[in-house]
């Protein structure tokens, strides 16, 4: 009887222990599943910007240096002589075409002008008298009342009077011009770059008065070597950078291409007209010009910044749903800040262009604008 009770209690204890162990294992498995779910839900999502790969025209470029210039940069000369009695010259002052820059003493020219006017009036009076005498004797000569020799003398006097009037008119025109030129005027719209006379100076005909420049049609004068001049043509696009005003780049176009080399550089002169230059641009500034020369090839051109370099190999990250695929690519020539991708990517694929340095193959991403 005692043995039966002992065996019964042993069976009950074994059953209780087995249930406890199973419950414990079940609890452990449940905790593992919870931890796995938390790991899956906490996977890092990396924000990126993307772009679609497309074919682009490949342009070669030639970089040269030059200086800012303009077609209208002249030294204004006096076309008359005299003492400067007025000048309005200030560095940087703007003048419209025809505005007075300076004036010389006009009194001598006014006197000559008045004398020329009087001479013309006298010549006209003599002409009128000679004309009346000519008309009177002409009728008498036709009637036979005046000899040929007398009529010839009157005719000659009439013709001389005509010539005298023409000469007096020319003298008056010359005097009028001299009086007008006593005021030295701007030949075009421009800005004073240099003042070359002052009040009280006595100047001769041909003396420099001021340097006048026009800042509206600026261009860059450059020299291109013989290895590239054959493919430089008017209308070709150019990128212009002026280091002294912050190094900003703006656009221009080739306007003219020279046919003879410049000495001593042995380069051909080329002029690049600036499309919309900043107001800080000044004549004489040094500029760097990049001439964009089309090759006729269409290639995949991508920004250098979109590539990831590791051990002299280059990679791109291609968008595949919510994840990215790491793709090794083969590169060709560079074109400014872009590079030709020869192999490894196709037009139409979407690649990461910002945020790629934080990626690995298969990483989960979120595209942001």
ChimeraX attribute file (.defattr): number of C-alpha atoms within 10 A of each C-alpha:
attribute: neighborCount
match mode: 1-to-1
recipient: residues
	/A:1	5
	/A:2	6
	/A:3	7
	/A:4	8
	/A:5	9
	/A:6	10
	/A:7	10
	/A:8	10
	/A:9	10
	/A:10	10
	/A:11	10
	/A:12	10
	/A:13	10
	/A:14	10
	/A:15	10
	/A:16	10
	/A:17	11
	/A:18	11
	/A:19	11
	/A:20	11
	/A:21	11
	/A:22	11
	/A:23	12
	/A:24	12
	/A:25	12
	/A:26	11
	/A:27	11
	/A:28	11
	/A:29	11
	/A:30	11
	/A:31	12
	/A:32	11
	/A:33	11
	/A:34	10
	/A:35	11
	/A:36	10
	/A:37	11
	/A:38	11
	/A:39	10
	/A:40	9
	/A:41	9
	/A:42	8
	/A:43	10
	/A:44	10
	/A:45	14
	/A:46	16
	/A:47	16
	/A:48	18
	/A:49	15
	/A:50	20
	/A:51	16
	/A:52	14
	/A:53	16
	/A:54	15
	/A:55	14
	/A:56	13
	/A:57	13
	/A:58	21
	/A:59	17
	/A:60	15
	/A:61	18
	/A:62	15
	/A:63	13
	/A:64	15
	/A:65	17
	/A:66	21
	/A:67	17
	/A:68	21
	/A:69	23
	/A:70	19
	/A:71	12
	/A:72	17
	/A:73	17
	/A:74	16
	/A:75	18
	/A:76	19
	/A:77	17
	/A:78	23
	/A:79	17
	/A:80	21
	/A:81	18
	/A:82	20
	/A:83	16
	/A:84	20
	/A:85	17
	/A:86	16
	/A:87	19
	/A:88	14
	/A:89	23
	/A:90	14
	/A:91	13
	/A:92	14
	/A:93	12
	/A:94	17
	/A:95	21
	/A:96	13
	/A:97	12
	/A:98	13
	/A:99	16
	/A:100	18
	/A:101	19
	/A:102	22
	/A:103	22
	/A:104	24
	/A:105	18
	/A:106	19
	/A:107	12
	/A:108	12
	/A:109	20
	/A:110	17
	/A:111	13
	/A:112	18
	/A:113	21
	/A:114	14
	/A:115	15
	/A:116	21
	/A:117	19
	/A:118	14
	/A:119	19
	/A:120	21
	/A:121	15
	/A:122	15
	/A:123	22
	/A:124	19
	/A:125	14
	/A:126	18
	/A:127	21
	/A:128	15
	/A:129	14
	/A:130	21
	/A:131	18
	/A:132	12
	/A:133	16
	/A:134	20
	/A:135	14
	/A:136	13
	/A:137	19
	/A:138	18
	/A:139	12
	/A:140	13
	/A:141	15
	/A:142	11
	/A:143	9
	/A:144	10
	/A:145	11
	/A:146	14
	/A:147	12
	/A:148	11
	/A:149	9
	/A:150	12
	/A:151	18
	/A:152	14
	/A:153	12
	/A:154	19
	/A:155	19
	/A:156	14
	/A:157	19
	/A:158	22
	/A:159	15
	/A:160	16
	/A:161	21
	/A:162	18
	/A:163	14
	/A:164	19
	/A:165	20
	/A:166	15
	/A:167	15
	/A:168	20
	/A:169	19
	/A:170	14
	/A:171	19
	/A:172	21
	/A:173	15
	/A:174	15
	/A:175	21
	/A:176	18
	/A:177	15
	/A:178	20
	/A:179	21
	/A:180	16
	/A:181	18
	/A:182	26
	/A:183	24
	/A:184	21
	/A:185	20
	/A:186	20
	/A:187	16
	/A:188	16
	/A:189	17
	/A:190	22
	/A:191	21
	/A:192	21
	/A:193	21
	/A:194	16
	/A:195	18
	/A:196	14
	/A:197	17
	/A:198	15
	/A:199	14
	/A:200	14
	/A:201	12
	/A:202	15
	/A:203	18
	/A:204	14
	/A:205	11
	/A:206	12
	/A:207	17
	/A:208	16
	/A:209	21
	/A:210	23
	/A:211	19
	/A:212	26
	/A:213	23
	/A:214	21
	/A:215	20
	/A:216	15
	/A:217	14
	/A:218	22
	/A:219	24
	/A:220	28
	/A:221	21
	/A:222	20
	/A:223	21
	/A:224	24
	/A:225	15
	/A:226	12
	/A:227	8
	/A:228	12
	/A:229	17
	/A:230	10
	/A:231	10
	/A:232	18
	/A:233	15
	/A:234	13
	/A:235	13
	/A:236	16
	/A:237	20
	/A:238	23
	/A:239	18
	/A:240	27
	/A:241	19
	/A:242	20
	/A:243	13
	/A:244	12
	/A:245	13
	/A:246	8
	/A:247	12
	/A:248	11
	/A:249	16
	/A:250	16
	/A:251	17
	/A:252	24
	/A:253	22
	/A:254	20
	/A:255	17
	/A:256	16
	/A:257	19
	/A:258	14
	/A:259	11
	/A:260	10
	/A:261	15
	/A:262	13
	/A:263	8
	/A:264	6
	/A:265	10
	/A:266	13
	/A:267	19
	/A:268	19
	/A:269	18
	/A:270	22
	/A:271	23
	/A:272	29
	/A:273	25
	/A:274	22
	/A:275	13
	/A:276	12
	/A:277	19
	/A:278	11
	/A:279	9
	/A:280	7
	/A:281	15
	/A:282	15
	/A:283	17
	/A:284	13
	/A:285	15
	/A:286	19
	/A:287	21
	/A:288	19
	/A:289	26
	/A:290	20
	/A:291	23
	/A:292	19
	/A:293	18
	/A:294	15
	/A:295	11
	/A:296	9
	/A:297	10
	/A:298	14
	/A:299	17
	/A:300	21
	/A:301	23
	/A:302	23
	/A:303	14
	/A:304	15
	/A:305	13
	/A:306	20
	/A:307	22
	/A:308	18
	/A:309	12
	/A:310	8
	/A:311	5
	/A:312	6
	/A:313	12
	/A:314	14
	/A:315	18
	/A:316	21
	/A:317	28
	/A:318	23
	/A:319	22
	/A:320	14
	/A:321	10
	/A:322	12
	/A:323	18
	/A:324	22
	/A:325	19
	/A:326	18
	/A:327	14
	/A:328	17
	/A:329	16
	/A:330	13
	/A:331	17
	/A:332	14
	/A:333	13
	/A:334	17
	/A:335	17
	/A:336	12
	/A:337	10
	/A:338	15
	/A:339	20
	/A:340	20
	/A:341	18
	/A:342	15
	/A:343	12
	/A:344	12
	/A:345	19
	/A:346	14
	/A:347	11
	/A:348	11
	/A:349	13
	/A:350	18
	/A:351	26
	/A:352	22
	/A:353	21
	/A:354	17
	/A:355	15
	/A:356	24
	/A:357	14
	/A:358	11
	/A:359	21
	/A:360	13
	/A:361	12
	/A:362	15
	/A:363	18
	/A:364	19
	/A:365	21
	/A:366	13
	/A:367	14
	/A:368	10
	/A:369	6
